[in-house]
């Protein structure tokens, strides 16, 4: 009999619990009617400003990359010119130091080719005899 006497109290406590828990759950969500809500004009302005800043940043990056590309092209052209000059100098050196050019330069200086050439033989050892003075 004691249990049936508590039945209305148990149902009443369940109702109180459900009411208080719904109030707590509602306190977790902010009340939007009391605050100022952002309007569409502010949002559109914000998105436009962010878009313009992003486009300006991309333009800056693209300009810097293009500038580096022009400098790289200029340096490649300069390296090719230096390489061509080096090859021209090497060809001139080969032309000047060729046997025909050396023979012509020697005859222009009055040198004559040897009739009996003498060759140095490094196979036979040369013995030097000391010379006595006086």
C-alpha positions in Angstrom: 0.0 0.0 0.0 2.9 2.2 0.5 3.9 2.0 -3.2 0.5 3.1 -4.5 0.6 6.1 -2.2 3.8 7.3 -3.8 2.5 6.9 -7.4 1.2 10.5 -7.8 4.5 11.8 -6.4 6.6 9.8 -8.8 4.6 11.0 -11.8 4.8 14.6 -10.6 8.6 14.3 -10.1 8.9 13.0 -13.7 7.0 16.0 -15.0 9.2 18.4 -13.1 12.3 16.6 -14.3 11.2 16.8 -17.9 10.3 20.5 -17.6 13.6 21.4 -16.0 15.7 19.4 -18.5 14.0 21.1 -21.5 14.8 24.5 -20.0 18.4 23.5 -19.5 18.6 22.2 -23.1 17.1 25.5 -24.4 19.6 27.5 -22.4 22.4 25.8 -24.4 21.1 27.3 -27.7 21.5 31.2 -27.8 18.4 33.3 -28.2 18.7 34.8 -31.7 15.8 37.2 -31.3 17.6 39.3 -28.7 20.9 39.8 -30.7 21.5 41.6 -34.0 21.5 39.3 -37.0 23.9 39.9 -39.9 22.1 41.2 -43.0 22.7 40.2 -46.6 24.4 43.4 -47.5 27.1 42.9 -44.8 27.7 39.3 -46.0 27.9 40.3 -49.7 30.4 43.1 -48.8 32.5 40.6 -46.8 32.5 38.0 -49.6 33.4 40.7 -52.2 36.3 42.1 -50.1 37.7 38.6 -49.5 37.4 37.8 -53.2 39.1 41.0 -54.3 42.0 40.4 -51.8 42.4 36.9 -53.1 42.5 38.1 -56.7 45.0 40.8 -55.9 47.2 38.2 -54.2 47.0 35.9 -57.2 47.9 38.8 -59.5 51.0 39.6 -57.4 52.1 36.0 -57.5 51.6 35.7 -61.2 53.5 38.9 -61.8 56.5 37.7 -59.7 56.6 34.4 -61.6 56.4 36.1 -65.0 59.2 38.5 -64.0 61.4 35.5 -63.0 60.6 33.8 -66.3 61.8 36.9 -68.2 65.0 37.0 -66.2 65.6 33.3 -66.8 65.1 33.7 -70.6 67.6 36.6 -70.5 70.2 34.6 -68.6 69.8 31.6 -71.0 70.3 33.9 -74.0 73.4 35.4 -72.3 74.8 32.0 -71.5 74.4 31.0 -75.2 76.2 34.1 -76.4 79.1 33.4 -74.0 79.3 29.8 -75.2 79.4 30.9 -78.8 82.2 33.4 -78.0 84.1 30.7 -76.3 83.8 28.4 -79.3 84.9 31.1 -81.6 88.0 31.8 -79.5 88.8 28.1 -79.4 88.5 27.9 -83.2 90.9 30.9 -83.6 93.4 29.2 -81.2 93.2 26.0 -83.2 93.7 27.9 -86.5 96.7 29.9 -85.2 98.4 26.9 -83.6 97.9 24.6 -86.6 101.2 23.2 -88.1 100.5 25.0 -91.4 100.0 28.4 -89.7 103.2 27.8 -87.6 105.2 26.9 -90.7 104.0 30.0 -92.5 104.8 32.3 -89.5 108.3 30.7 -89.3 109.0 31.3 -93.0 107.7 34.9 -92.6 110.3 35.4 -89.8 113.1 34.1 -92.1 113.5 30.6 -90.7 114.2 27.8 -93.2 113.2 24.2 -93.0 116.0 21.9 -92.0 117.5 19.7 -94.8 118.8 17.1 -92.4 116.6 16.9 -89.4 118.1 15.6 -86.1 115.9 13.8 -83.7 116.4 13.5 -80.0 116.4 9.9 -78.8 115.5 9.4 -75.2 116.1 5.6 -75.3 119.9 5.8 -75.0 121.3 7.2 -71.7 123.6 10.2 -72.2 126.8 10.1 -70.0 128.2 13.5 -69.2 131.9 13.7 -68.8 133.0 16.3 -66.3 135.3 19.0 -67.7 138.4 19.9 -65.6 139.2 23.5 -65.3 142.9 24.3 -65.7 
